[in-house]
Amino acid sequence: MRYYGFLILIALMPLMIPATPCAGATFGTVVAVGGQAADAALDETRGLLYIANFTANRIDVMSIADNTIHTSINVAPQPGSLALSRDAQYLLVAHFGNTSPAVPSQNLLTLIHLPDNSQQQFITSDPPLGVAFFATVPSTGASN
């Protein structure tokens, strides 16, 4: 009975909607980035937005106070995904080098230590699609 009632409700919905034009909601501010933004990570502690610029091979660092790019961090080609550590000390970047045949040096992760912008790279066997940090829960010694 619920299934039949649901179908009737859907069929009557167009009759109840007034014939007025619809518009999508907009919010925020458009900021030009010279390239193709693939991902972003918000650093609230510093008031910064890190933007993975896929085509320019860099991480653009935008101030959220004035919505301008203040600096950039050069990284390996094709940064596609970002993750910020919980303590805001590290930015992890996934580089998506999906080529055929596979070129192992293009499939990598870059770990950036944000206080000094030092970088460490890790090669992966497959193209990484996304990255994330997670918190580990200390063991209490009890088994579940």
ChimeraX attribute file (.defattr): number of C-alpha atoms within 10 A of each C-alpha:
attribute: neighborCount
match mode: 1-to-1
recipient: residues
	/A:1	5
	/A:2	7
	/A:3	7
	/A:4	8
	/A:5	10
	/A:6	10
	/A:7	10
	/A:8	11
	/A:9	10
	/A:10	10
	/A:11	10
	/A:12	10
	/A:13	9
	/A:14	10
	/A:15	9
	/A:16	7
	/A:17	8
	/A:18	7
	/A:19	8
	/A:20	6
	/A:21	5
	/A:22	6
	/A:23	6
	/A:24	4
	/A:25	5
	/A:26	6
	/A:27	5
	/A:28	5
	/A:29	7
	/A:30	7
	/A:31	10
	/A:32	11
	/A:33	14
	/A:34	11
	/A:35	14
	/A:36	15
	/A:37	20
	/A:38	15
	/A:39	18
	/A:40	19
	/A:41	18
	/A:42	18
	/A:43	20
	/A:44	10
	/A:45	8
	/A:46	10
	/A:47	12
	/A:48	20
	/A:49	20
	/A:50	24
	/A:51	26
	/A:52	30
	/A:53	27
	/A:54	21
	/A:55	15
	/A:56	19
	/A:57	20
	/A:58	21
	/A:59	24
	/A:60	25
	/A:61	22
	/A:62	21
	/A:63	17
	/A:64	15
	/A:65	8
	/A:66	9
	/A:67	15
	/A:68	16
	/A:69	19
	/A:70	11
	/A:71	12
	/A:72	16
	/A:73	18
	/A:74	13
	/A:75	19
	/A:76	19
	/A:77	19
	/A:78	23
	/A:79	27
	/A:80	25
	/A:81	25
	/A:82	26
	/A:83	21
	/A:84	22
	/A:85	15
	/A:86	12
	/A:87	8
	/A:88	16
	/A:89	14
	/A:90	19
	/A:91	24
	/A:92	23
	/A:93	28
	/A:94	28
	/A:95	30
	/A:96	21
	/A:97	21
	/A:98	16
	/A:99	11
	/A:100	6
	/A:101	6
	/A:102	13
	/A:103	13
	/A:104	15
	/A:105	14
	/A:106	20
	/A:107	24
	/A:108	24
	/A:109	24
	/A:110	20
	/A:111	20
	/A:112	20
	/A:113	15
	/A:114	14
	/A:115	9
	/A:116	8
	/A:117	14
	/A:118	12
	/A:119	15
	/A:120	11
	/A:121	16
	/A:122	11
	/A:123	15
	/A:124	15
	/A:125	12
	/A:126	15
	/A:127	20
	/A:128	19
	/A:129	13
	/A:130	16
	/A:131	16
	/A:132	13
	/A:133	13
	/A:134	7
	/A:135	7
	/A:136	6
	/A:137	6
	/A:138	6
	/A:139	7
	/A:140	6
	/A:141	6
	/A:142	5
	/A:143	5
	/A:144	3
